[in-house]
Amino acid sequence: MNQDGFKNFQIGLTEISRLLMPFAVLWLLGAIGLGWLVKSFLILIGLILVTPVIAFFGFQWWLKRNLIQSTCPVCQYEFMSLNKAEFRCPSCGEPLKAENGRFNRLTPPGTIDISAVEVPARRIED
């Protein structure tokens, strides 16, 4: 058994004074009338700690409102994009735009978009 183990856990006066020094400085500043400086410093530290948390939840809220998951109207490949963004389908390369929760093809003005239907051939007998 290690006999010197207890000595490793002892805290001397120098360690205690090192830990209490910041509190003593803050108390002294408050006592001589510079409490506003201490309060401003504490508010700044609070803002530094709270701002990332607010930014994280704000970004999640924004992402839920602006992220769209839909299928490509040409090849039916399902993927995600940001709302009101123009991009190309990663599968077929068709230029698309995300609008109203779905993807629309970007076509020049005057283009008529049609859907072809396959009709089976039948032989007419006389």
C-alpha positions in Angstrom: 0.0 0.0 0.0 1.3 3.5 -0.8 2.1 5.4 2.4 2.4 8.7 0.6 -1.1 8.6 -0.9 -2.5 10.9 1.9 0.1 13.5 1.2 -1.1 13.8 -2.4 -4.5 14.9 -1.3 -3.4 17.5 1.2 -4.2 21.1 0.2 -1.8 23.7 1.6 -2.4 27.4 2.3 -0.9 28.4 -1.0 -3.5 26.3 -3.0 -6.4 27.7 -0.9 -5.2 31.3 -1.4 -4.9 30.7 -5.1 -8.5 29.5 -5.3 -9.9 32.3 -3.1 -8.0 35.1 -4.8 -10.5 35.8 -7.7 -13.4 35.9 -5.1 -11.3 38.4 -3.0 -10.7 40.6 -6.0 -14.4 40.7 -6.9 -15.4 41.4 -3.3 -12.8 44.2 -3.1 -14.0 45.8 -6.4 -17.6 45.7 -5.1 -16.6 47.2 -1.8 -14.8 50.2 -3.3 -17.7 51.1 -5.5 -16.8 49.3 -8.7 -19.7 46.8 -8.4 -20.9 47.8 -11.9 -17.6 46.5 -13.3 -18.1 43.2 -11.6 -21.8 43.0 -12.7 -20.8 43.9 -16.3 -18.1 41.1 -16.3 -20.6 38.6 -14.9 -23.2 39.6 -17.5 -20.6 39.2 -20.3 -19.7 35.8 -19.1 -23.4 34.9 -18.9 -23.9 36.0 -22.5 -20.9 34.0 -23.7 -22.4 30.9 -22.1 -26.1 31.4 -23.2 -25.5 32.6 -26.8 -24.4 29.3 -28.2 -27.4 27.5 -26.7 -29.8 30.0 -28.1 -28.1 29.9 -31.5 -28.3 26.0 -31.5 -32.0 26.0 -30.9 -32.6 28.9 -33.3 -30.7 27.0 -36.1 -32.8 23.9 -35.5 -36.0 25.9 -35.7 -34.9 27.6 -38.9 -33.8 24.2 -40.4 -37.2 22.6 -39.6 -39.0 25.4 -41.4 -36.7 25.6 -44.5 -35.6 22.0 -45.2 -37.7 20.1 -47.8 -37.7 16.4 -48.5 -39.3 15.5 -51.7 -38.8 13.5 -54.9 -37.5 14.6 -58.3 -40.4 15.1 -60.7 -38.3 13.5 -63.5 -36.6 10.4 -62.0 -38.5 10.1 -58.6 -35.2 10.2 -56.7 -35.9 11.3 -53.1 -33.6 13.8 -51.4 -33.5 17.0 -49.3 -32.9 20.7 -50.1 -33.5 24.1 -48.7 -36.7 26.0 -49.5 -36.6 28.5 -52.4 -33.2 27.1 -53.7 -32.3 26.3 -57.3 -30.2 23.1 -57.7 -29.7 20.0 -59.9 -31.1 16.5 -59.1 -28.2 14.4 -57.8 -29.5 11.4 -59.8 -30.5 12.7 -63.2 -29.0 16.2 -63.3 -32.4 18.0 -64.0 -32.4 21.6 -62.9 -35.0 22.0 -60.1 -36.3 24.6 -57.7 -37.8 23.9 -54.2 -41.1 25.7 -53.8 -44.1 25.1 -51.5 -42.8 21.8 -50.1 -41.9 20.1 -53.4 -39.5 20.2 -56.2 -40.4 21.8 -59.6 -38.6 21.7 -62.9 -36.9 24.8 -64.1 -38.0 25.3 -67.7 -37.7 28.2 -70.1 -40.9 30.4 -70.5 -43.4 28.9 -73.0 -42.3 25.3 -72.4 -45.3 23.0 -72.1 -44.5 20.1 -69.7 -46.4 16.9 -70.7 -46.5 13.3 -69.3 -46.2 10.6 -71.9 -48.5 7.6 -71.5 -47.6 4.3 -73.1 -50.5 2.7 -75.1 -50.3 -1.0 -75.8 -50.4 -1.9 -79.5 -53.4 -3.9 -80.6 -53.9 -5.5 -83.9 -57.2 -4.9 -85.6 -58.5 -7.8 -87.5 -60.7 -7.4 -90.6 
